[in-house]
Amino acid sequence: MAVLKVIEILANSKDSWEDATRNAVKEAGKSVKNIRSVYINEQSCMIDNDSITHFRVNVKITFEVK
């Protein structure tokens, strides 16, 4: 039986929500090992002068505790 833990991460990107999600996993991976999955909880954008400047995601990352 595996023990899994979930953490919540906020991340952003100038390019896309997908890139923001990759950034979240990359940063979490620096201190958390055995990442199993990521769930996108929320998406949003920052706007300046009628243009999107940043894509933001709030994700839940599941990892195995050994």
LONUDREN-622392 format. One line per field, with one value per residue (C-alpha): y, z, x; residue number from 1; residue in three letters. Coordinates in Angstrom, 1 decimal, padded with zeros to 4 digits. Each point is the difference from the previous one (the first is absolute). Example, Ala and Ser with C-alpha at 12.3 -4.5 7.8 and 13.67 -1.06 7.14 Angstrom:
# residues 2
Y	(-004.5 | 003.4)
Z	(007.8 | -000.7)
X	(012.3 | 001.4)
k	(1 | 2)
r	(ALA | SER)
This chain:
# residues 66
Y	(000.0 | 003.5 | 003.1 | 003.0 | 003.7 | 003.0 | 003.5 | 003.2 | 002.1 | 003.4 | 000.6 | 002.3 | 000.3 | 002.7 | -002.7 | -002.3 | -001.8 | -003.2 | 001.7 | 001.3 | -003.6 | -001.2 | 002.8 | -001.2 | -003.6 | 001.0 | 002.2 | -002.6 | -002.6 | 001.9 | -000.9 | -002.7 | -003.4 | -002.8 | 002.4 | -002.1 | 002.4 | 003.6 | 001.3 | 003.5 | 001.5 | 003.5 | 002.1 | 003.8 | 002.7 | 003.4 | 002.7 | 003.3 | 002.3 | -002.5 | -002.7 | -003.1 | 000.4 | -003.1 | -003.3 | -001.3 | -003.5 | -001.3 | -003.7 | -002.9 | -002.2 | -003.6 | -001.8 | -003.3 | 000.1 | -002.7)
Z	(000.0 | -000.9 | 002.1 | -002.1 | 000.9 | -001.8 | 000.0 | -001.6 | -002.2 | -001.7 | -003.2 | -003.0 | -003.5 | -002.7 | -002.7 | 001.0 | 002.7 | -001.1 | 000.6 | 003.4 | 000.9 | -001.1 | 002.1 | 003.1 | -000.5 | -000.6 | 003.1 | 002.2 | -001.3 | 001.6 | 003.5 | -000.5 | -001.5 | -001.5 | -001.6 | -001.3 | -001.5 | -000.2 | 000.1 | -001.4 | 002.6 | -001.4 | -003.0 | -000.3 | -001.9 | 000.7 | -002.5 | -000.9 | -002.7 | -001.2 | -000.5 | 002.0 | 001.7 | 002.2 | 000.2 | 003.6 | 001.3 | 003.4 | 000.0 | 002.4 | -000.3 | 001.3 | 001.0 | 001.8 | 003.5 | 000.6)
X	(000.0 | 001.3 | -000.4 | -000.8 | 000.1 | -001.4 | 001.4 | -001.4 | 002.3 | -000.6 | 002.0 | 000.0 | 001.4 | 000.1 | -000.7 | -002.9 | -001.9 | 001.8 | 003.4 | -001.1 | -001.0 | 003.5 | 001.5 | -001.9 | 001.1 | 003.6 | 000.1 | -001.7 | 002.4 | 002.9 | -001.2 | -002.6 | 000.9 | -002.2 | -002.6 | -002.9 | -002.5 | -001.1 | -003.6 | -000.7 | -002.3 | -000.3 | 001.2 | 000.2 | 001.7 | 001.6 | -001.0 | 001.8 | -001.2 | -002.6 | 002.7 | 000.8 | 003.3 | 000.1 | -001.8 | -000.5 | -000.9 | -000.9 | 000.9 | -000.1 | 003.0 | -000.2 | 003.2 | 000.9 | 001.4 | 002.6)
k	(1 | 2 | 3 | 4 | 5 | 6 | 7 | 8 | 9 | 10 | 11 | 12 | 13 | 14 | 15 | 16 | 17 | 18 | 19 | 20 | 21 | 22 | 23 | 24 | 25 | 26 | 27 | 28 | 29 | 30 | 31 | 32 | 33 | 34 | 35 | 36 | 37 | 38 | 39 | 40 | 41 | 42 | 43 | 44 | 45 | 46 | 47 | 48 | 49 | 50 | 51 | 52 | 53 | 54 | 55 | 56 | 57 | 58 | 59 | 60 | 61 | 62 | 63 | 64 | 65 | 66)
r	(MET | ALA | VAL | LEU | LYS | VAL | ILE | GLU | ILE | LEU | ALA | ASN | SER | LYS | ASP | SER | TRP | GLU | ASP | ALA | THR | ARG | ASN | ALA | VAL | LYS | GLU | ALA | GLY | LYS | SER | VAL | LYS | ASN | ILE | ARG | SER | VAL | TYR | ILE | ASN | GLU | GLN | SER | CYS | MET | ILE | ASP | ASN | ASP | SER | ILE | THR | HIS | PHE | ARG | VAL | ASN | VAL | LYS | ILE | THR | PHE | GLU | VAL | LYS)
